Amino acid sequence: MKNLATRANQILSGFTGWLMLAMMLILVADILWRLFGMPLQGMAEMSVFVMMIVIYLGFARCEEHHDHVGLEFFTNALPNRGRRMTLTVAQILSVVTVGLLFYAVATNALSAFQSNESIEGTVEIPTWPTKFVMVVGMAFFFVQAILNIFNLPKREETEESHGGYE
């Protein structure tokens, strides 16, 4: 399961890199067309949607590598047993929090789909497709948070050999 999650995280993070390129091209095209007096309608809104997708699809890879913000000073000062217990409790709380966020994002996406929610402007853009991609990102994030509970002993050994968190 861990190898499958790692592979999925690699694919998603690679995809988000291409999405960042697409977002950049969207914004550059919008700026260039504005210079010629022909702004492209809805491009700024589209780039916001792409950025949200990039953020949500990147959560799982960030969780896999423990790159989210953390307070290391406290855990580094603890003895091994206390550090292990603190990391375990923190990871369990993380799973609960991500589970609640996953539920909230899924509920919001379903509501947006049922009401055909869209952003009004010069071009009407539906929000529900982006929200369902966000649900996919949260699902992978949730699975990775659960997997990290089982990776705690391995993480502990790595941290001890490197003298703390990386």
C-alpha positions as a printed Julia matrix, in Angstrom:
166×3 Matrix{Float64}:
   0.0    0.0     0.0
   2.88   2.35    0.85
   4.48   1.88   -2.59
   1.15   2.53   -4.3
   0.64   5.72   -2.28
   4.2    6.86   -3.01
   3.72   6.29   -6.74
   0.37   8.11   -6.71
   1.95  11.01   -4.82
   4.76  11.19   -7.39
   2.28  11.26  -10.25
   0.14  13.92   -8.58
   3.12  16.13   -7.77
   4.4   15.79  -11.34
   0.95  16.74  -12.61
   0.9   19.79  -10.33
   4.21  20.91  -11.82
   2.62  20.87  -15.28
  -0.39  22.7   -13.89
   1.91  25.43  -12.54
   3.32  25.8   -16.06
  -0.23  26.0   -17.43
  -1.14  28.63  -14.85
   1.91  30.66  -15.77
   1.03  30.46  -19.48
  -2.57  31.48  -18.74
  -1.42  34.56  -16.85
   1.23  35.49  -19.44
  -1.32  35.12  -22.26
  -3.79  37.3   -20.34
  -1.16  40.01  -19.83
  -0.02  39.92  -23.47
  -3.55  40.13  -24.83
  -4.29  43.04  -22.46
  -1.32  44.88  -23.96
  -3.04  44.65  -27.35
  -6.34  45.82  -25.88
  -8.04  42.41  -26.14
  -8.15  40.92  -22.62
  -8.97  37.22  -22.41
 -12.11  36.83  -20.34
 -11.99  34.56  -17.29
  -8.23  33.91  -17.34
  -7.57  35.34  -13.86
 -10.38  33.21  -12.42
  -9.07  30.17  -14.27
  -5.59  30.66  -12.8
  -7.11  30.78   -9.29
  -8.8   27.43   -9.92
  -5.56  25.94  -11.21
  -3.72  27.19   -8.11
  -6.3   25.59   -5.81
  -5.9   22.28   -7.65
  -2.1   22.53   -7.35
  -2.35  23.12   -3.6
  -4.77  20.29   -2.88
  -3.05  17.72   -5.09
   0.28  18.56   -3.43
  -0.88  17.94    0.15
  -0.26  14.16    0.09
   3.32  14.4    -1.19
   4.06  17.06    1.39
   2.63  14.81    4.12
   4.62  11.83    2.85
   7.89  13.74    3.26
   6.84  15.46    6.52
   7.25  18.88    4.92
   4.28  20.51    6.63
   5.01  23.15    9.24
   5.92  21.63   12.61
   7.36  22.65   15.94
  10.59  20.68   16.22
  12.11  22.42   19.21
   9.73  20.72   21.65
   9.99  17.2    20.23
  13.78  17.35   19.84
  14.11  18.18   23.54
  12.15  15.08   24.61
  13.68  11.7    25.42
  13.09   8.94   22.83
  10.0    7.49   24.5
   8.39  10.91   24.98
   9.23  11.89   21.4
   7.69   8.68   20.08
   4.5    9.22   22.1
   4.27  12.88   21.08
   4.75  12.06   17.39
   2.15   9.28   17.58
  -0.44  11.51   19.26
   0.31  14.33   16.8
  -0.1   11.99   13.82
  -3.39  10.61   15.17
  -4.65  14.18   15.63
  -3.48  14.91   12.1
  -5.51  11.98   10.74
  -8.6   13.16   12.59
  -8.14  16.74   11.35
  -7.51  15.7     7.74
 -10.52  13.37    7.94
 -12.74  16.25    9.05
 -11.34  18.49    6.3
 -11.9   15.72    3.75
 -15.53  15.44    4.86
 -16.01  19.23    4.68
 -14.44  19.51    1.21
 -16.46  16.53   -0.08
 -19.7   17.94    1.32
 -18.96  21.34   -0.22
 -18.13  19.79   -3.61
 -21.36  17.78   -3.62
 -23.35  20.9    -2.71
 -21.61  22.88   -5.48
 -22.43  20.13   -7.99
 -26.09  19.9    -6.94
 -26.57  23.68   -7.16
 -24.37  24.03  -10.28
 -22.34  26.65   -8.42
 -20.3   28.97  -10.59
 -18.34  32.18  -10.44
 -20.21  35.02  -12.09
 -18.33  37.43  -14.24
 -17.8   38.14  -17.89
 -17.53  34.37  -18.27
 -19.47  32.03  -16.01
 -17.13  29.29  -14.73
 -18.53  26.34  -12.75
 -16.7   25.68   -9.47
 -17.74  22.09   -8.88
 -15.13  20.44  -11.19
 -12.34  22.14   -9.27
 -13.93  21.19   -5.97
 -14.08  17.52   -6.96
 -10.37  17.6    -7.83
  -9.83  19.09   -4.37
 -11.72  16.1    -2.92
  -9.34  13.76   -4.75
  -6.37  15.63   -3.29
  -7.86  15.43    0.21
  -8.5   11.69   -0.21
  -4.83  11.08   -1.02
  -3.82  13.37    1.85
  -6.03  11.38    4.24
  -4.62   8.04    3.09
  -1.06   9.35    3.45
  -1.77  10.68    6.95
  -3.01   7.2     7.94
   0.04   5.55    6.38
   2.31   7.91    8.31
   1.03   6.45   11.59
   2.53   3.13   10.57
   5.75   4.8     9.38
   6.46   6.45   12.75
   9.04   3.87   13.94
  10.96   4.2    10.65
  10.71   8.0    10.85
  12.03   7.89   14.42
  15.1    5.91   13.34
  15.79   8.32   10.47
  15.53  11.35   12.76
  17.86   9.83   15.34
  20.49   9.06   12.72
  20.31  12.63   11.37
  20.16  14.32   14.76
  16.59  15.6    14.46
  14.09  16.41   11.74
  15.22  17.13    8.24
